[in-house]
Amino acid sequence: MITPLKLAAAFSLAAVLANFMPSLSAAPSVTSKPFGIVDKQAVEIYTLRNAKGAEATITNYGGIVVTLMMPDRNGKMIDVVQGFDNVKDYVKKTPYFGALIGRYGNRIAKGKFTLDGVAYKLKGNDNGNALHGGKKGFDKVIWKGRAVESELGAALELSYLSKDGEEGYPGNLDVIAIYTLTNDNELRIDFKAKTDKSTIVNLTHHSYFNLSGEGTILDHLLTIDADSTTPVDKGLIPTGEIKSVEGTPFDFRKPTAIGARIDNKDTVLQYGPGYDHNWVVNQKKAGVLGFQARVESPKTGIVLEVLSTEPAVQFYAGNFLKGKFAGKYGQVYQKRSGFCLEPQHYPDSPNHANFPSTVLKPGENYSNTIIYKFTAK
């Protein structure tokens, strides 16, 4: 027989459990609030929460991932991405913290390429080269945002029309980026695009990760599933070669500390200076989602796995973070305190016939999926 006393005790226990384990029964959600004004337009920040209590905040200015909260080995929530707590700093001084990159991720030599017999000149923003879409790439525009339904978790859709001639690129390009914080603690990004004129497209994501939440990333253990890289010149432009990583500081086929060989002066690492290079991943089948890289923090036990449909990944070790950026939680981001893993096509592909094509033509559908999956050990 259930007495009133036992019933009251049961309700009391249920209340306690709800307080301590809210994430076990929480439904995925997307909420939004104002994040400031850019170019006289209101900017929003969206909060995505999954059923396990993980959380991501994303702004429609540049598709920037502002925070990404993931549990460490003890269940403590850690913000694993660098950035700012206000939109003004992203506008004024960001080194692409957390941004959506396009139309073309990475570098195009001298901002020039030829397509269908027509020569195009892009706006240079990197010693004469075009980097990450130009002076006003997709990281600096305001996207249209809305919450969307997804069986995988909390999802946010961002859309943008890049007009013909923007930053020198041909064609009106309709772009959609769907961010999903899945219930498996993944940040999944699905890109889609269409054009009305032949153009080039290479979309990617540019979060600076620190799986310890602060301090150096040189102790992080990195694995990259790649047998080769695309060597670069002093301007970090590919030479056109595809070279084996065997016997070089670029061999991360086995878990290796990021800092173990980063200051090797006898290789092209000095051009970085440090890692800022493109790895040709061991892709089993073109366009099919597959494993690219794995990173682990010995301090927190947080493990990041990167999966993508792209044929390559750019690994950047935060070589130019030199205490110039005061970010979230009062942190000042020092050299090599954050790393980027950017799944993408090869840099400067339009100028190298032997590289996988980045051409998108009318009637074709561009698609690209990137997954950042988090666990702890």
C-alpha positions in Angstrom: 0.0 0.0 0.0 1.4 3.4 -1.0 0.9 5.8 1.9 0.8 9.6 1.6 4.3 9.7 3.3 5.8 7.3 0.8 4.2 9.2 -2.1 5.6 12.5 -0.8 9.0 10.9 -0.5 8.8 9.6 -4.0 8.0 13.0 -5.4 10.8 14.6 -3.3 13.3 12.1 -4.7 12.1 12.7 -8.3 12.6 16.5 -7.7 16.2 15.9 -6.5 17.0 13.7 -9.4 15.6 16.2 -11.8 17.8 18.9 -10.3 21.0 16.8 -10.6 20.3 15.2 -14.0 18.2 17.6 -16.1 20.0 16.6 -19.3 18.7 13.0 -19.2 15.2 14.1 -20.0 15.8 17.4 -21.7 14.5 17.7 -25.3 16.8 19.3 -27.9 16.1 23.0 -28.3 17.0 26.1 -30.2 16.5 29.6 -28.8 17.7 33.0 -29.9 18.4 36.5 -28.6 19.9 39.7 -29.9 23.7 39.8 -30.3 24.3 43.3 -31.4 24.3 45.5 -34.5 26.5 45.1 -37.6 26.2 47.5 -40.6 23.0 48.8 -39.1 21.4 45.3 -39.1 20.4 43.3 -36.0 22.4 40.2 -35.4 21.1 37.2 -33.5 22.8 34.5 -31.4 21.2 31.1 -31.3 21.6 28.5 -28.5 21.5 24.9 -29.4 21.1 22.3 -26.6 21.0 18.5 -27.1 19.4 15.8 -24.9 22.7 15.2 -23.1 23.2 18.8 -21.9 25.8 19.8 -24.4 25.4 23.3 -25.8 26.5 25.4 -28.8 25.9 29.1 -29.4 26.1 30.3 -33.0 25.6 33.8 -34.5 24.2 34.5 -37.9 27.0 37.0 -38.3 29.5 34.9 -40.3 27.9 31.6 -39.1 30.3 31.9 -36.1 30.4 29.2 -33.4 30.8 31.4 -30.4 30.8 28.7 -27.7 30.7 24.9 -27.7 30.3 23.3 -24.3 31.3 19.6 -24.0 31.8 17.3 -21.0 35.3 16.3 -19.8 36.2 12.9 -18.3 34.6 14.0 -15.0 31.4 15.4 -16.6 32.5 19.0 -16.2 31.3 21.2 -19.1 34.3 22.8 -21.0 34.0 25.5 -23.7 36.3 23.9 -26.3 36.4 26.8 -28.8 38.0 30.2 -28.7 36.3 33.5 -29.5 34.7 36.6 -28.1 31.6 37.3 -26.0 30.4 40.2 -28.2 29.9 40.7 -31.9 31.9 43.9 -32.1 35.2 42.1 -31.5 34.4 39.6 -34.2 33.9 42.5 -36.6 37.0 44.4 -35.5 39.8 41.9 -35.0 38.9 38.2 -35.3 41.4 35.8 -37.0 38.3 33.8 -38.3 37.4 32.5 -34.8 34.6 29.9 -35.3 33.6 31.2 -38.7 31.9 29.8 -41.8 34.4 30.1 -44.6 33.5 30.8 -48.3 33.2 31.2 -51.2 36.7 29.6 -51.2 38.4 28.3 -48.1 42.1 28.7 -48.0 44.3 30.5 -50.5 44.1 31.2 -54.2 47.4 32.4 -55.6 47.4 36.1 -56.5 43.7 36.0 -56.4 43.5 34.8 -60.0 42.0 31.8 -61.8 40.6 31.0 -65.2 37.2 29.2 -65.7 35.6 28.3 -69.1 38.2 30.5 -70.8 37.4 33.6 -68.7 40.0 35.1 -66.4 38.8 36.2 -63.0 40.5 38.5 -60.5 39.5 38.2 -56.8 40.0 40.7 -54.1 43.4 40.0 -52.4 43.6 40.0 -48.6 46.7 37.9 -47.9 49.9 39.4 -49.5 48.2 39.6 -52.8 46.5 36.2 -52.5 42.8 35.6 -51.9 42.3 34.0 -48.5 39.0 32.5 -47.2 36.8 34.3 -49.6 38.5 37.7 -49.7 38.1 40.9 -47.8 34.4 40.3 -47.1 34.0 36.5 -47.2 31.1 34.5 -45.8 32.6 35.0 -42.3 31.7 38.7 -42.5 28.1 38.7 -43.9 24.8 38.4 -42.1 23.0 35.1 -42.8 19.3 34.4 -42.5 18.8 32.1 -39.6 15.9 29.8 -38.5 15.5 26.7 -36.3 14.7 23.6 -38.3 13.5 20.1 -37.4 16.0 17.3 -37.2 15.9 13.7 -35.9 19.6 14.1 -35.0 19.2 16.9 -32.4 18.9 20.7 -32.2 19.4 22.3 -35.7 19.9 25.8 -37.1 19.7 26.6 -40.8 21.6 29.6 -42.1 21.1 30.8 -45.7 22.7 33.4 -47.9 22.7 34.6 -51.5 26.2 35.5 -52.7 25.6 37.7 -55.7 27.3 37.5 -59.0 30.6 39.4 -58.8 30.8 39.4 -55.0 34.5 39.6 -54.1 35.2 38.9 -57.8 33.5 35.4 -57.9 31.2 34.6 -60.8 27.6 33.5 -60.5 24.7 34.0 -58.0 25.4 31.4 -55.4 22.6 30.2 -53.1 24.2 28.7 -49.9 22.6 26.8 -47.0 24.5 25.7 -43.9 22.7 23.5 -41.4 24.3 23.3 -38.0 23.1 20.4 -35.8 24.1 19.7 -32.2 23.4 16.0 -32.3 22.4 13.9 -29.3 25.7 12.0 -29.8 27.6 15.2 -28.9 28.5 16.0 -32.4 28.6 19.5 -34.1 27.5 18.6 -37.6 27.6 21.1 -40.5 25.8 20.3 -43.7 26.6 22.7 -46.6 24.5 22.9 -49.8 24.9 25.3 -52.7 23.6 26.1 -56.2 24.7 28.5 -58.9 23.3 30.1 -62.0 26.8 30.5 -63.6 29.9 28.4 -63.5 31.9 29.2 -60.4 34.3 27.7 -57.8 33.2 26.7 -54.3 35.2 25.4 -51.3 33.2 25.8 -48.0 34.6 24.9 -44.6 34.6 25.7 -40.9 37.2 27.6 -38.9 36.8 27.0 -35.1 39.9 27.3 -33.0 39.7 24.4 -30.6 41.4 23.9 -27.2 40.2 20.6 -25.7 41.7 21.7 -22.3 39.6 24.9 -22.3 42.7 27.0 -21.8 46.5 27.0 -22.0 48.6 25.3 -24.7 47.5 22.8 -27.4 51.1 21.6 -27.8 50.4 18.6 -25.5 47.3 17.6 -27.4 47.7 14.2 -29.2 46.9 14.5 -32.9 46.2 11.8 -35.5 45.6 12.6 -39.2 44.6 9.8 -41.5 46.8 11.0 -44.4 49.7 9.5 -46.3 50.6 12.8 -48.1 50.4 16.6 -48.1 50.4 19.3 -50.7 53.8 21.2 -50.2 53.7 24.9 -50.2 56.1 27.8 -51.0 57.0 30.7 -48.7 53.6 32.3 -49.4 51.9 29.1 -48.3 50.7 28.5 -51.8 50.8 24.8 -53.1 53.6 24.0 -55.5 51.3 21.5 -57.2 53.2 18.5 -55.8 51.6 15.7 -53.6 54.3 14.5 -51.3 54.5 11.6 -48.8 54.5 12.3 -45.1 56.9 9.4 -44.5 59.9 10.5 -42.4 58.7 14.1 -42.0 57.2 16.2 -39.2 53.9 15.9 -41.2 53.4 12.3 -40.3 50.5 12.1 -37.9 49.3 8.6 -38.8 50.0 7.6 -35.2 49.0 9.8 -32.2 51.7 12.4 -31.8 51.8 15.5 -29.6 51.2 18.6 -31.7 54.3 20.2 -30.2 56.7 17.3 -30.7 58.1 18.5 -34.1 56.4 21.9 -34.6 59.6 24.0 -34.5 61.6 21.8 -36.9 63.7 24.4 -38.8 64.9 22.0 -41.5 61.5 21.7 -43.3 58.8 24.0 -44.8 57.3 24.2 -41.3 59.3 27.4 -41.0 57.0 28.9 -43.6 54.1 28.7 -41.1 55.9 29.2 -38.9 54.6 25.9 -37.7 51.7 23.8 -39.0 49.4 25.6 -41.4 49.2 23.0 -44.2 46.9 20.8 -46.2 46.8 17.0 -45.7 45.4 14.7 -48.4 43.3 12.3 -46.4 43.1 8.6 -47.2 39.5 9.0 -48.5 38.0 5.6 -49.4 35.5 7.0 -51.8 35.1 10.6 -53.1 32.2 12.5 -51.5 31.5 9.8 -48.8 31.7 10.7 -45.1 34.8 9.3 -43.6 37.3 9.8 -40.7 40.0 12.5 -41.1 41.5 13.3 -37.8 41.5 12.7 -34.0 42.7 15.0 -31.2 42.9 14.2 -27.4 43.6 16.5 -24.5 45.6 14.6 -21.7 44.3 17.2 -19.2 40.6 16.8 -19.7 40.3 13.5 -21.5 38.2 15.2 -24.2 38.5 13.6 -27.6 37.6 15.3 -30.9 37.1 13.2 -34.0 36.7 14.9 -37.4 34.7 13.3 -40.2 34.0 14.8 -43.6 33.1 14.2 -47.2 36.0 16.4 -48.3 39.3 15.1 -49.8 41.6 17.1 -47.5 42.0 18.8 -44.2 43.9 21.9 -43.3 45.6 21.7 -39.9 46.6 25.1 -38.3 48.3 25.2 -34.9 47.5 28.9 -34.0 50.9 30.1 -34.9 49.8 33.8 -35.1 47.9 33.9 -31.8 50.4 36.0 -30.0 48.5 37.6 -27.1 46.8 40.1 -29.4 43.2 38.8 -28.8 41.5 39.1 -25.4 38.6 36.6 -25.6 36.0 34.9 -23.5 36.4 34.3 -19.7 39.2 36.9 -19.6 41.5 34.7 -21.6 44.3 36.3 -23.7 45.0 33.9 -26.5 48.7 33.1 -26.7 50.6 31.5 -29.5 49.5 27.9 -30.1 46.7 28.0 -27.7 44.2 26.9 -30.3 44.1 24.6 -33.3 42.0 24.4 -36.4 41.0 21.4 -38.5 39.3 22.6 -41.6 38.0 19.8 -44.0 38.1 21.2 -47.5 39.3 20.8 -51.1 43.0 21.6 -51.7 44.2 25.2 -51.6 44.6 26.9 -54.9 42.8 24.1 -56.7 41.6 26.2 -59.7 45.2 26.7 -60.7 46.3 23.1 -60.5 44.7 20.7 -63.0 45.9 17.7 -61.0 44.0 18.7 -57.9 40.3 17.7 -57.3 38.0 20.2 -59.0 36.1 22.9 -57.1 34.0 23.9 -60.1 30.3 24.1 -59.6 28.1 24.5 -62.7 24.4 25.5 -63.2 22.2 22.5 -62.5 24.7 20.8 -60.2 24.3 20.6 -56.4 27.2 21.3 -54.1 27.2 19.4 -50.8 29.7 19.0 -48.0 29.3 17.5 -44.6 31.7 18.1 -41.6 31.3 16.4 -38.2 33.2 17.4 -35.1 32.4 14.5 -32.7 33.2 14.7 -28.9 33.8 12.0 -26.4 35.8 11.8 -23.1 38.1 9.1 -21.7 
